[in-house]
Amino acid sequence: MPAAALTSKSSKPSNSSKSSTSKRNASRTVLIDLTYAPLEKRPLPAGRPREWYVMHNRRLKAMRLAIALLDSGVYMPNQANNTRIRSMAEDVGIHPPSDITCHMVRALMRYSR
């Protein structure tokens, strides 16, 4: 909607329209605590080499594990050894990660700082 359509139709500009607009915006409450709904899953693009799909899924798993570790209070990469990462995967319900995935989890925790 153009800005001209929002202004009052009187010939003199009045400040009362600005104050009523700011009061109206100030009274609105923004809901931040909405329930989380995951995005709809879409198929991965076809035609890529198998290594691309393996690496893509490995990155997703590493990201899930890094988020779970951060939520549990493990903030430093040196606190996240392979045993702790694998036990977190078991707690979350993810298959145990490989050594490469554990390394990626620590890298994600390191570079997010």
N, C-alpha and C positions, 0 to 999 in steps of 0.2 A: 504494500500500500504506500503511495507517495506521501511524503512528509506534508505536503500542502493539504491533503485530505484530513490530516490529524489536527490541524490548527483550527482555532475558532473562526467563525465567519464574520466576526465584527471587524470594523476597519482599524481599530486600535488594538495592538497586541496587548494582551493582559498577562500578568504573571500568575494569576490564579490558576490557569490551566496547567502551568508547569508544576505548581505545588500540589495540585490534586493528582497529577500523574505520578509524582514522586511518592505521595502518600499511598496511592494505589499499589505501586510496586513494592513499597516497604511492608505492606500488610500481607503480601503473598509469602507463603512458606514453601520452601523448597524441600522436598523429601529426598534425603540422601540415603536413608536406611531402607532402600527397596530390596526386595528379595532378588537374589542372583538367578538369572535364567540363562543357561548356556546357549550359545549361538547354534543355529541349525547346522548340522554337519552336511558338508558338501563333498562329493567325490573328488579325489585328487586328480590333477590333470593327467591325461593319458599321453603316452609317447615319450616319457622321460626314461633315462637309463635306471636300472634297478638300484644302483648306488644312491641316486638322488632320493628315492623313496625311503631307503634305509636311513640315510642321514636326516631326512625330514622328520621321520618318526622318532629318531634318537634325540633330536633337538627338542621336540615336544615333550618327551619323557624327562629329559634333563630339566626343562623349564618347570614341569609339574613338581619334580622332586625338589628343585631349588626353592620354589614357593612354599612347599610343605615344610622344608627345613627352616626357612625364615619365619614362618608362622609358629614353629615350635620353639624358637628362641636361639637357633644356631645362626649367628650372623657373620662369623668369620670363616673363610675357606679352610683354615687350618684346623677348625673344630670339626669339619665334615670329612672324616675319613671314610674309606670304602665300607667298613662295617656299619657305621652310623647311617650312611646313605642307603645301604641295602635293608637295614632294619626299618627305616622310614618308608621305603618302598613297600615292605610287607605290611606296615601299619596302614598305609594309604590304599593298598590293594592293587599295586602295580607289580608286574613281574620283576624279579631282581635284575638290576642293571649290570651291564658289563663294566669292565675297568675303564673303557673309553667313555662311557656315559657318565661314570662317576667323576672322571676328569672334567667333562663338560659341565657338570653341576658345580664343581668348584670354580671353574672359569666364569660361569654366569654369576656366581656370588662375588667373585673378585672384581669383575668389570662393572657391576652395578653400583659400586661405591663411588 
